[in-house]
Amino acid sequence: MIVTLTMNPSVDRSAVLATALTLGAVNRIADSHDSPGGKGINVARVLAAGGTEATAVFPAPAHDPFVAMCAAAGVPAAVVPAEGPVRVNLTLADPDGTTTKINAPGPVATPEMLDRVRSDVAALAAKATWVVLSGSLPGGVSAGFYADLVAELRGTGARLAVDTSDAPLAALAARFPSAAPDLVKPNGEELGQLAGVDGVELERRAADGDLAPVVETARTLRASGVGTVLVTLGGAGAVLVGGGDDDDADGEAWFATTPPVRVRSTVGAGDSALAGYLLADARGLPPAERLAWAVSHGSVAASLAGTGLPLGLDPDTFRATVRRLD
């Protein structure tokens, strides 16, 4: 079983605009859709649809419509009682795929809810192969919450993956190696946040075909105790450093791309990539294949409108090209 934790879940309201968004003007919606969202929720949906047992942990009032929405979407859930309704996030997608996100802050967490989250996740982790900690943190939660959880869950036997950004990501990196997870899934900018370098420059170099700075930066994280680094780079592909059973000190590095897609929305693409990696890992596939599954799932997600997810994707139908980086 794979457990995901989403501390700040959301109803993802996706609106596809008829024309490009114009600020200060009336904009027409061509299509709209509500779906259960939050990074861990997205990962759990893709995992469950791909045939891997998953449980999504998230805080919400027992009768919040979001809970029923998750059940209808086939998300196995362990709901932590919480105060305040689940937030609603708005995604505006232009016809050319340009995505504008407007996110609500979510309700403030209580100390009682945080204690329950810790105990519930620890109990599930004892039976899990992976625990995925992902997404933003609501008010009332310290930036070091994920770092604390990584340190607390080390003794459960589950492998730990983290996908977050900004202050929680910086707090995690500040606690390496004691809070170094088995897997991190940053994009280029977040890789820079983890390592204290210019992430925008990393993405620019990767887009120009120079992957060496991304690989070198990922290897500094491995030297700080992180097990595997999966870096998603948008249309430029993805890089995987580590992941082998008999890694050398630096970790082997792989690069993968997929055939070009028409990008309709980038929301959920990174979550889908992480889920693809975990689906391949659950099947015992080697690192190169895990990376292939990751980029295939991420690319298909980017081709779908709103928070479209690649549910039940056969990666062989959208084959990635993978090469080892010396």
Secondary structure in CASP SS format (residue, H / E / C, confidence):
PFRMAT SS
TARGET T0000
AUTHOR 0000-0000-0000
METHOD secondary structure of the structure
MODEL  1
M C 1.00
I E 1.00
V E 1.00
T E 1.00
L E 1.00
T E 1.00
M C 1.00
N C 1.00
P C 1.00
S E 1.00
V E 1.00
D E 1.00
R E 1.00
S E 1.00
A E 1.00
V E 1.00
L E 1.00
A C 1.00
T C 1.00
A C 1.00
L C 1.00
T C 1.00
L C 1.00
G C 1.00
A C 1.00
V C 1.00
N C 1.00
R C 1.00
I E 1.00
A E 1.00
D E 1.00
S E 1.00
H E 1.00
D E 1.00
S E 1.00
P E 1.00
G E 1.00
G C 1.00
K H 1.00
G H 1.00
I H 1.00
N H 1.00
V H 1.00
A H 1.00
R H 1.00
V H 1.00
L H 1.00
A H 1.00
A H 1.00
G C 1.00
G C 1.00
T C 1.00
E C 1.00
A E 1.00
T E 1.00
A E 1.00
V E 1.00
F E 1.00
P E 1.00
A E 1.00
P C 1.00
A C 1.00
H C 1.00
D C 1.00
P H 1.00
F H 1.00
V H 1.00
A H 1.00
M H 1.00
C H 1.00
A H 1.00
A H 1.00
A C 1.00
G C 1.00
V C 1.00
P C 1.00
A E 1.00
A E 1.00
V E 1.00
V E 1.00
P E 1.00
A C 1.00
E C 1.00
G C 1.00
P C 1.00
V C 1.00
R E 1.00
V E 1.00
N E 1.00
L E 1.00
T E 1.00
L E 1.00
A E 1.00
D C 1.00
P C 1.00
D C 1.00
G C 1.00
T C 1.00
T E 1.00
T E 1.00
K E 1.00
I E 1.00
N C 1.00
A C 1.00
P C 1.00
G C 1.00
P C 1.00
V C 1.00
A C 1.00
T C 1.00
P H 1.00
E H 1.00
M H 1.00
L H 1.00
D H 1.00
R H 1.00
V H 1.00
R H 1.00
S H 1.00
D H 1.00
V H 1.00
A H 1.00
A H 1.00
L H 1.00
A H 1.00
A C 1.00
K C 1.00
A C 1.00
T C 1.00
W E 1.00
V E 1.00
V E 1.00
L E 1.00
S E 1.00
G C 1.00
S C 1.00
L C 1.00
P C 1.00
G C 1.00
G C 1.00
V C 1.00
S C 1.00
A C 1.00
G C 1.00
F H 1.00
Y H 1.00
A H 1.00
D H 1.00
L H 1.00
V H 1.00
A H 1.00
E H 1.00
L H 1.00
R H 1.00
G H 1.00
T H 1.00
G C 1.00
A C 1.00
R E 1.00
L E 1.00
A E 1.00
V E 1.00
D E 1.00
T C 1.00
S C 1.00
D H 1.00
A H 1.00
P H 1.00
L H 1.00
A H 1.00
A H 1.00
L H 1.00
A H 1.00
A H 1.00
R C 1.00
F C 1.00
P C 1.00
S C 1.00
A C 1.00
A C 1.00
P C 1.00
D C 1.00
L E 1.00
V E 1.00
K C 1.00
P C 1.00
N E 1.00
G H 1.00
E H 1.00
E H 1.00
L H 1.00
G H 1.00
Q H 1.00
L H 1.00
A H 1.00
G C 1.00
V C 1.00
D C 1.00
G H 1.00
V H 1.00
E H 1.00
L H 1.00
E H 1.00
R H 1.00
R H 1.00
A H 1.00
A H 1.00
D C 1.00
G C 1.00
D C 1.00
L C 1.00
A H 1.00
P H 1.00
V H 1.00
V H 1.00
E H 1.00
T H 1.00
A H 1.00
R H 1.00
T H 1.00
L H 1.00
R H 1.00
A H 1.00
S C 1.00
G C 1.00
V C 1.00
G C 1.00
T E 1.00
V E 1.00
L E 1.00
V E 1.00
T E 1.00
L C 1.00
G H 1.00
G H 1.00
A H 1.00
G C 1.00
A E 1.00
V E 1.00
L E 1.00
V E 1.00
G C 1.00
G C 1.00
G C 1.00
D C 1.00
D C 1.00
D C 1.00
D C 1.00
A C 1.00
D C 1.00
G C 1.00
E C 1.00
A E 1.00
W E 1.00
F E 1.00
A E 1.00
T E 1.00
T C 1.00
P C 1.00
P C 1.00
V C 1.00
R C 1.00
V C 1.00
R C 1.00
S C 1.00
T C 1.00
V C 1.00
G C 1.00
A H 1.00
G H 1.00
D H 1.00
S H 1.00
A H 1.00
L H 1.00
A H 1.00
G H 1.00
Y H 1.00
L H 1.00
L H 1.00
A H 1.00
D H 1.00
A H 1.00
R C 1.00
G C 1.00
L C 1.00
P C 1.00
P H 1.00
A H 1.00
E H 1.00
R H 1.00
L H 1.00
A H 1.00
W H 1.00
A H 1.00
V H 1.00
S H 1.00
H H 1.00
G H 1.00
S H 1.00
V H 1.00
A H 1.00
A H 1.00
S C 1.00
L C 1.00
A C 1.00
G C 1.00
T C 1.00
G C 1.00
L C 1.00
P C 1.00
L C 1.00
G C 1.00
L C 1.00
D C 1.00
P H 1.00
D H 1.00
T H 1.00
F H 1.00
R C 1.00
A C 1.00
T E 1.00
V E 1.00
R E 1.00
R E 1.00
L E 1.00
D C 1.00
END
